Amino acid sequence: MRVDGNPIDFVLCIGDDVTDELMFDQLKKMVAHEELPRNKVFTCTVGQKPSKAEFFIDDYTDVLALLKSLKVVATKSNRNYSLSDMQSFVQDTRPFFLSSSHGVSKSATSASVMPKFSSRHGLQTHLTPVIEDQIVSKWLSCLRQLGVVAILFGLLRWRSGVKTPRENKLLRYFVASLGIACSIQRVRSKLRK
């Protein structure tokens, strides 16, 4: 905290809905006007969604784990602990700088964002950056689903006009091919997660 004219240690702003975007926006303005140091302001949203926040965490339990890590780091008198010491303090077996299934933490990709001293390690453990591609992929998924519905509608209209056995067989093969393609796509998307 900023006390007696000393600079702040860091700013952590966590929000989980649209109304919190005002906080994130205000902090960005303060950083832009150099009222706050850029490398000491961390904005985070709970849940992966479009946001002005720089990072996201998956759910409220991650907020509790993050705050617990910060408490441990802030209350230790000697700040010269190793990463394995810090992990044992917070009883977290996950490696601090490895990427998780949710994405790569910003600390793993950019040393300029978070300084490499132990008082930041607890913060780096739980935060994951919001990636624009992840937001866009949701829109692409919706468009794909809309395309599938349009194809199915077209097939149903075509089916009503099919009169010969050859056209009927062709229609069945086409529908079976679409089903197989959709199944393969679902399996691939599950493997990515």
Residue pairs with C-beta under 8 A, 6 or more apart in sequence:
1 8
1 9
2 8
7 37
8 36
8 37
8 40
9 40
9 119
10 40
10 41
10 42
10 120
10 123
11 27
11 36
11 40
11 41
11 42
12 42
12 44
12 70
12 123
13 20
13 23
13 24
13 27
13 41
13 42
13 43
13 44
13 53
14 44
14 45
14 46
14 63
15 21
15 23
15 24
15 43
15 44
15 45
15 46
15 51
15 53
16 45
16 46
16 47
16 60
20 45
20 53
21 51
21 52
23 43
24 43
24 45
24 51
24 52
24 53
25 52
27 36
27 41
27 43
28 43
28 52
30 36
30 41
31 37
31 38
31 41
39 112
39 113
39 114
39 115
42 54
42 55
42 123
42 127
43 52
43 53
43 54
43 55
44 53
44 54
44 55
44 56
44 57
44 66
44 127
45 51
45 53
45 55
45 56
45 57
45 130
46 56
46 57
46 58
46 59
46 60
46 62
46 63
47 56
47 57
47 58
47 59
48 56
48 58
48 102
48 130
48 134
49 56
49 135
50 135
51 130
53 130
54 106
54 129
54 130
55 106
55 127
55 128
55 129
55 130
56 127
56 128
56 129
56 130
57 63
57 66
57 126
57 127
57 128
58 102
62 126
65 90
65 92
65 125
65 126
66 122
66 123
66 125
66 126
66 127
68 90
68 122
69 90
69 92
69 121
69 122
69 123
69 125
69 126
70 122
70 123
72 86
72 89
72 90
72 122
73 79
73 86
73 118
73 119
73 120
73 121
73 122
73 123
74 119
76 89
79 117
79 118
79 119
80 118
81 89
81 118
83 96
83 97
83 121
86 96
86 118
86 121
86 122
87 93
87 94
87 95
87 96
90 122
90 125
92 125
94 100
94 125
96 121
96 124
96 125
97 105
97 107
97 108
97 124
98 108
99 105
99 108
100 128
101 193
102 128
103 128
103 129
103 131
103 134
104 128
104 129
105 124
105 125
105 127
105 128
105 129
106 113
106 114
106 127
106 128
106 129
107 113
107 114
107 120
107 124
107 127
114 120
114 123
114 124
148 178
148 182
151 178
155 171
155 174
155 175
158 171
159 171
162 168
162 171
